[in-house]
Amino acid sequence: MREETDYTEAIEAFKDNDHIILEPWGRSIDHLRLTIIGKQGTPYGKGRFVFEIKFPENYPFQPPYVYAVTLMWHPNIDSSIPPGKLNICLDLINPDLVGKVDASTGASGWTPSKTLTNIMEALQGMMHYEAPFFNPGDPLNHEAGEQYFRSLKKFESKARDWTAKYAMD
């Protein structure tokens, strides 16, 4: 079962990473809870951001469904989108982009050779303010993306406020 292999690989890859917690959501590893702890020095610092990951029946031929559960002010994550829909702008997990490559950016959609570890690395990069994963130039939350470019201080202040309000224990 590929899900088990990917889960085991991801646990091993992130075992020494203090910013990542991966665990089953319930009793099965086909439904996971990923917690990313925000990196100090970013607007998401010390926040605990929860993502839901569900493997589809036809995995690895389709990407897992990944949903940002924690509310956050982020250009690539739109917290207003309800569960069941995609609320993260990431080619890797977009089912419409399976096997495709964006010629202008080089970003590629899901392929069966990609793994849960690839998704976790991308999400951590998003939350840790690391390009190319943190990408305000291609926003899902257009208001946050525009604010990032118009007024970086206001963007970072709002992101810190939302982190304190929604992502702190």
N, C-alpha and C positions, 0 to 999 in steps of 0.2 A: 504494500500500500504506500503510494508516494507521499501521502500526507504525513505518515509516521516518519519516513526518511527525512522529509523537509523539517519537520518539527524537531527531531533529534539533532539535525545539522544546525538549526537556528539556536537551540539551547546551547550547544557546544560553542558556536561562533560568538555568542554574546555573554558567556558565563562570567567573564571578568569585566563586563561593561556595567558600570554603576548607574547608567541612564536607561537601561532596558529591563523590563520584567515581562516575560512571556509565560502564560499559564492557560490551561484549558478554561473555557468559560463555564463549562458544566462538567460532565463526566467523559466527554469525548474530545479528542484532539482535532476533530474536523470543525470545531467552533472554539476560537481562541480569544483571549483578552491580552492585548499588548498595551503595556503602560510605558510611555516614554517620559522620562524626567527631564525637564528643560535645563539647558546648559546655562551656568552662571555667565553673566555678561550679555545675555540676550533678553529680549522682552518676555521670554517664556521661562526664564531662570527659576528653578525650584518648583515649577508647576508639574503636576502629575496628569498627563494627557492620556486618556484611555481610547483605544481603538478596538473595534470588533472586527474579527477576521473569520470568515466562513469559507470553507472549501466547497466548490461546486461538485456535483456528481461526476462531471467529466474532467476533473482536475487530473493532470496538469495541462490539458488542452485549452482550458479557459482559466483566467486568473481568479484568485480568491476575491470574494466580495470584502471590501475593507470600508469601514465606516468610522468616522471620527465621532466618538460619543461625547467627549468633553467639549463644551462650548469654548470657542477661542476666536480671537481677532487675528485672522491670517489670510493673506491674499490667495493662497492655494487651497483653502479649506473654507467652506461656506456652512456655518453652523445652522443656518435657517432651513436647510434642506432636510426633509424628514427621513427617518429610517426607511430602508428599503431602496432608497435612491443613492446615487453616488454623490458624496459631499466633499470629495477630495479630487483635486485636479492633478493627476499623475498618470501619464501615458501607460505606465507599467501595469496598472490595475484597471484600465478602461477596456471593457469587453469589446467595444467597437474598434479598438486599435490592435487587436491580436494579430501578430505577424507583420505589422506595419512599422515603417520608420519615417519620422518627420525629416524630410530632406533639409529643411532650413536649420533645425536644431540638432539633428542626429539622435534625438530621443526615440526610443523604440518601445513599441507595445509589447505585450506579453508573448512569450514563446514557451513551449514546453521545457526548454533548457533553463529557464529562470526558476527561481526558488523563493520560498518564504524569506530566506535571508536577504535576498535582493530587495524585497518589499520593505523589510524592517530597516535596512540601511537607508533606503530612500526616505522613509517616514522620519527617521532620526535626523537625517540631513535637513528635512523640511522644518522640523521643530528646533533644530540647532542653528538655523539661519545660514545654512551652507548651500552655496550654489553648486550644482545647477538645480538642486531639489527645492530650495527656497527660491521661488521664481515669480516675483511680483509683476514682471512684464507679461506674464500669461496667467492672469488671475481667474479664479472661479468666483471669488468674492471681489467684484469689481470696485466696490467702495473702498475696501481695504487696500487693494492694489493701487488705486488712484491716490489715496491718502499717503501711501508709502512714498510715492514720487513727489507729491505736492508739498507734504509736510512730514518729513521723517520723524521729527520729535513728537508730533501729535500721534502719528501711527504707533510709535514705540510706547508712548504713554498709555494709549488705549489698549494696546496688546498687554502691557504690564497690568493694567487695571482688570482686564478680563481674566488674566492668569490668576491674580489674587482672588478675584470673586468666584471663579468657576473651577480652578485647578489646584487650589491649595486645600490641604486637609483641615 
